[in-house]
Amino acid sequence: MKLSTRSRCGTKILIDIAANQSEGPVQTGYISKRQNISVKYLEQLIRPLKREKFVSSIRGPKGGYMLGKKPEKITLGQIVRLFEGQNFLVECVNDPKVCSLSRECRIRSAWERATQALWESLDSTSIADLVGEKCP
Protein backbone atom coordinates (compact mmCIF):
# COMPACT_ATOMS: atom_id res chain seq x y z
CA MET A 1 0.00 0.00 0.00
CA LYS A 2 1.36 3.39 -0.94
CA LEU A 3 0.10 6.26 1.20
CA SER A 4 -1.18 9.36 -0.52
CA THR A 5 0.17 12.84 0.07
CA ARG A 6 -3.07 13.54 1.94
CA SER A 7 -2.26 10.91 4.60
CA ARG A 8 1.37 11.96 4.90
CA CYS A 9 0.62 15.69 5.10
CA GLY A 10 -2.40 15.19 7.36
CA THR A 11 -0.11 13.36 9.79
CA LYS A 12 2.53 16.12 9.58
CA ILE A 13 -0.14 18.73 10.36
CA LEU A 14 -1.30 16.87 13.48
CA ILE A 15 2.27 16.33 14.69
CA ASP A 16 3.06 20.02 14.15
CA ILE A 17 -0.02 21.14 16.07
CA ALA A 18 0.72 18.68 18.89
CA ALA A 19 4.32 19.88 19.13
CA ASN A 20 3.45 23.58 19.13
CA GLN A 21 0.05 24.02 20.78
CA SER A 22 1.51 24.57 24.24
CA GLU A 23 2.09 28.17 23.09
CA GLY A 24 -1.57 28.53 22.09
CA PRO A 25 -3.48 27.96 18.86
CA VAL A 26 -1.23 27.11 15.93
CA GLN A 27 -1.75 29.24 12.83
CA THR A 28 -1.82 27.71 9.36
CA GLY A 29 0.92 30.00 8.09
CA TYR A 30 3.38 28.63 10.64
CA ILE A 31 2.41 25.02 9.96
CA SER A 32 2.77 25.70 6.24
CA LYS A 33 6.30 27.05 6.61
CA ARG A 34 7.52 24.39 9.03
CA GLN A 35 6.05 21.47 7.09
CA ASN A 36 6.53 22.85 3.57
CA ILE A 37 2.84 22.47 2.73
CA SER A 38 1.03 25.22 0.84
CA VAL A 39 -1.56 27.07 2.91
CA LYS A 40 -4.24 26.26 0.32
CA TYR A 41 -3.55 22.51 0.49
CA LEU A 42 -3.21 22.63 4.28
CA GLU A 43 -6.68 24.19 4.53
CA GLN A 44 -8.12 21.39 2.36
CA LEU A 45 -6.64 18.79 4.71
CA ILE A 46 -7.77 20.58 7.87
CA ARG A 47 -11.45 20.19 6.89
CA PRO A 48 -11.63 16.39 7.28
CA LEU A 49 -9.39 16.58 10.36
CA LYS A 50 -11.88 19.03 11.87
CA ARG A 51 -14.86 16.92 10.84
CA GLU A 52 -13.36 13.93 12.70
CA LYS A 53 -12.60 16.20 15.68
CA PHE A 54 -8.84 15.60 15.45
CA VAL A 55 -8.46 19.39 15.43
CA SER A 56 -10.55 22.32 16.57
CA SER A 57 -10.29 25.91 15.45
CA ILE A 58 -10.18 29.12 17.38
CA ARG A 59 -11.17 32.32 15.59
CA GLY A 60 -9.62 35.73 15.83
CA PRO A 61 -6.24 37.37 15.43
CA LYS A 62 -4.65 35.01 17.96
CA GLY A 63 -6.63 32.07 16.61
CA GLY A 64 -5.51 28.92 14.90
CA TYR A 65 -5.75 25.21 15.47
CA MET A 66 -5.47 22.98 18.52
CA LEU A 67 -5.80 19.23 18.77
CA GLY A 68 -9.40 18.24 19.35
CA LYS A 69 -8.33 15.06 21.15
CA LYS A 70 -5.36 14.12 23.27
CA PRO A 71 -2.40 13.18 21.06
CA GLU A 72 -2.38 9.70 22.66
CA LYS A 73 -5.92 9.17 21.33
CA ILE A 74 -5.11 9.94 17.66
CA THR A 75 -3.46 7.04 15.84
CA LEU A 76 -1.84 6.73 12.46
CA GLY A 77 -4.45 4.10 11.65
CA GLN A 78 -7.25 6.62 12.20
CA ILE A 79 -5.53 9.20 10.01
CA VAL A 80 -4.82 6.76 7.19
CA ARG A 81 -8.41 5.44 7.28
CA LEU A 82 -9.68 9.02 7.12
CA PHE A 83 -7.71 9.84 3.98
CA GLU A 84 -7.37 6.40 2.33
CA GLY A 85 -10.16 4.22 3.65
CA GLN A 86 -9.57 0.71 4.95
CA ASN A 87 -7.17 -0.50 2.27
CA PHE A 88 -5.68 -3.93 1.88
CA LEU A 89 -2.36 -4.89 0.33
CA VAL A 90 -4.21 -6.92 -2.33
CA GLU A 91 -7.89 -6.83 -3.27
CA CYS A 92 -8.54 -10.52 -2.62
CA VAL A 93 -7.87 -10.10 1.10
CA ASN A 94 -10.99 -7.98 1.44
CA ASP A 95 -13.02 -9.61 -1.34
CA PRO A 96 -12.05 -13.18 -2.32
CA LYS A 97 -14.54 -13.02 -5.23
CA VAL A 98 -12.20 -10.74 -7.22
CA CYS A 99 -9.91 -13.70 -7.93
CA SER A 100 -11.07 -17.09 -9.13
CA LEU A 101 -8.03 -18.68 -7.43
CA SER A 102 -8.68 -17.24 -3.95
CA ARG A 103 -9.79 -20.56 -2.42
CA GLU A 104 -6.64 -22.44 -3.38
CA CYS A 105 -4.25 -19.49 -3.35
CA ARG A 106 -1.13 -20.24 -1.33
CA ILE A 107 -0.13 -16.64 -0.75
CA ARG A 108 -3.48 -15.02 0.08
CA SER A 109 -3.17 -15.86 3.79
CA ALA A 110 0.31 -14.26 3.83
CA TRP A 111 -1.13 -11.07 2.30
CA GLU A 112 -3.89 -11.17 4.89
CA ARG A 113 -1.40 -11.48 7.77
CA ALA A 114 0.76 -8.69 6.31
CA THR A 115 -2.27 -6.41 5.97
CA GLN A 116 -3.31 -7.17 9.54
CA ALA A 117 0.22 -6.47 10.82
CA LEU A 118 0.29 -3.16 8.96
CA TRP A 119 -3.00 -1.99 10.47
CA GLU A 120 -2.00 -3.18 13.94
CA SER A 121 1.21 -1.17 13.67
CA LEU A 122 -0.60 1.95 12.46
CA ASP A 123 -3.27 1.58 15.14
CA SER A 124 -0.67 1.25 17.89
CA THR A 125 1.26 4.39 16.90
CA SER A 126 -0.16 7.67 18.19
CA ILE A 127 0.58 11.29 17.45
CA ALA A 128 2.03 11.48 20.98
CA ASP A 129 4.49 8.73 20.04
CA LEU A 130 5.63 10.73 17.02
CA VAL A 131 5.91 14.22 18.54
CA GLY A 132 9.27 13.47 20.13
CA GLU A 133 10.75 11.62 17.15
CA LYS A 134 13.36 13.31 14.98
CA CYS A 135 13.30 13.09 11.21
CA PRO A 136 16.44 11.59 9.66
Buried (B, 14 or more C-beta within 10 A) or exposed (E): EEBEEBBBBBBBBBBBBBBBBEEEBBBBEBBBEEBEBEEEEBEBBBEBBBEBEBBEEEEEEEBBBBBBBEBEEBBBBBBBBBBBEEBBBBBBBBEBEEEEEBEEBEEBEEBBEBBEEBBEEBBEBBBBBBBEEEEE
